[in-house]
Amino acid sequence: MDSEALPARKRSAPSLREALAAWAARSPALALSRRCELACLRGLHGRARHPVLLRLMVLASRAGNGPLWGLLIALQAWPGGRPLLAPALVAMGALHVLLVKGLKAAFARARPCECCEGVQALEARLDRHSFPSGHTLHALAFSLVLSAQDPRWGWLLWPLSLAIALSRLVLGLHYPSDVLAACLLGLMGGSLCLLLLRQFGV
């Protein structure tokens, strides 16, 4: 009898997403923060009605798709660059891809354009889930590492990172909490990469 009850308990166990949703539903503070988040998202998304801003946001979002980071890695191996930095950036980028995929699979948060009234996707989605923003995470991590190695990169990469993060909201692809979490994770990952680089004298 016990052997038959065990599978039943396993089937009825809530997923991480369901457990978090149930907890959030019982918290007035989280309900308030959710309303504030949606108001912020709709306010930013509404700016997309301006055609020039929309075009700039689309360009910023596409800049974070991946090829730019590959180009920056390749430049480190170029004569005059920092050859030992290139493999470190590749490893950091690969680990961040795995982290983002794992978190998106665990939380399975629908994108705002799929479940929020008045919010639509104004740029193609690279995957189904919203939390966290992979574009923002990679942008912050690469900006931190490269600007720490050469401050001249900061003049280009930090404004670009800000534009990428903002674009994910304006285009209806992420919630503000997705972007904020990605900023935190990106800065943590970039800081860890810098710490390891300094340990190896790079």
N, C-alpha and C positions, 0 to 999 in steps of 0.2 A: 504493500500500500504506500509506503514511504517512497519507493522508487517511482510510483506513478504521480505522486504529488510534486516531486522535484521539477519535472519538466513544466508542469502547470505554473509553478511559481516563477520559473525563468521566463515563460511567455508573458506573464502579467507584469514583469518588472518594467517600470517606465524608462524610456530612453533619457539621455542627458537633456535633450531639447524639451521633452515633456516635463521633466522634473523642474527645470529652470522656469518654464512657462507657468507651472503651478505655483512655484514660489513667488514669482513676480506678480501673479494675480492676487496674492494675499498681502502684498506690500503696498500701502498707500504712497510711500515715498517713491517707489519704483514706478507706480502708475503715473505720478506727477511728472517724474523725469521722462517717462515715455511720451507724455503729451507735449512737454517742452521740446523733446527731440524731434517729434513730428512737425511741430510748428517751425522749428529752425530749418528742417529739411525742406518743407514746402516754401518757406521764404526764399531760400537759396535757389531752389528749383524754379521758382517763378521768374528769376533773373534770366533764365534761358530764353525768355521771349525776345530779348534783344539779340538780333542776328549776329552782330559783331562779337559780343561776349560768347554767344553759343559757339561760334567758329573757333574762338580762342580756346574755349574749354575742351572742345573736341580734339584740337591739336595737342593740348597739354595731356589729355588722357591717353592719346595714342603714343605720345612720347614715352609714357610709362609702360608700354606693352612689353618691352624686353629688348628689342634691337639696340636701343640707346645704351643700355647697360653693357651689352656685348661689345659695342664699339669702344666704350670707356675702358673695358678690360683689355681689349686689343691694343689700345694706345699705351698701356703700361708696359707692354712687351716691345714697343717701338724703341729704336735707338734714342737715348736720352730720357726714357721713361724709367719705371721701376719694375724690372722683370719679375722679381720675387713677389711683388704685390698682386700680379695677375692671377696666379693659382689660388691665392688667399681669397680674392674677390669671387672667383668661380666657386670655391667651396662654400663661401658665405651665401652666395646666391642660390646654390643648390639646396642648402639646408633650409633656407627661408622658403623656397618653393615647397619642400616637404612639410614644413611647419604650417604654412597657409593651407595646403591641401588637407592636412590632418585636422586643423581647427574647423575648416569649412565642413568637412564630413561629420565632425562631432556635433557641431551646433546646428548645422543644416538650416540656417536662417534664410528665409526667403528675401529676395531683394525688394526694396521699397516699390520699385516699378511694377512688381507683381501683386502687391497686396495693399498698397496705400492709395486711397482715392485721390485723384488729381495729380499723381506722380507717374510719369512714363519714361521709359528708357530712350534717351536721345543719342545713344551710342551703343554699338554691339557689345553684348556680354560675352566674356571669355569662358565663363562657367555659370553654374546655376546659383550658387550660394553667395551670401553677402558678407558674413563675418569671418575674418577681418578683411580689410582692403589690401589685397596683395600689391596693387600699384603703389599705394602709399608706403607700405612697409619697405619695399625694395628701394623706393626713392629716398627715404630717410636714411636707410642703412648705407647706401652707396654715397650719399652726400656727406655723411659723417666721416666715413673712412677716407674718402678722397680729399675732402677739405682739410682733414687733420694731417694728411701726408703732404699736401700742397695747398696752402690757403687760397691760391688763385682759383682753384676749382669752386670754392665756396660762392664766388660772385655769380657763377652760372647755376650751380646745382641747388643751392638753397631756395632761390626764387622759383626755380622750376619745380622743386619738390612741393612748395606751397601751392603752386598752380595745379599740380597733379592731384593733390589732396582735395583742393577745392572743386576741381572738375568732377570728381567722383560723386560729389553731392549735387552739384548743379545739374548734372546729366541724369540724375535719378537712379544711380546704380548702387549707392550705399547710404546707410544711415550715418549720422555724425559719430555714434559710438563705434561703428566699424572703423572709421578713419582715426579716431582718437586711440583706439586699441592698437591699430597698425602703427601709429606714430611711436607709441611706447615700445612695442615689440621691435620695430626697426632700430630705434635708438639703443635698445638693449643689445640687439644682435650686432650692430655696428661697434658698440663699445667693447663687446667681447672680442670681436675681430681685431680691433686696435690693440687690446691687451695682449692677445696672442702674437700679433706682429711685433710688438715691442719686446716680448719675451725672446723672440728669435732674432732680434736686432734688425728688423726690416724698417 
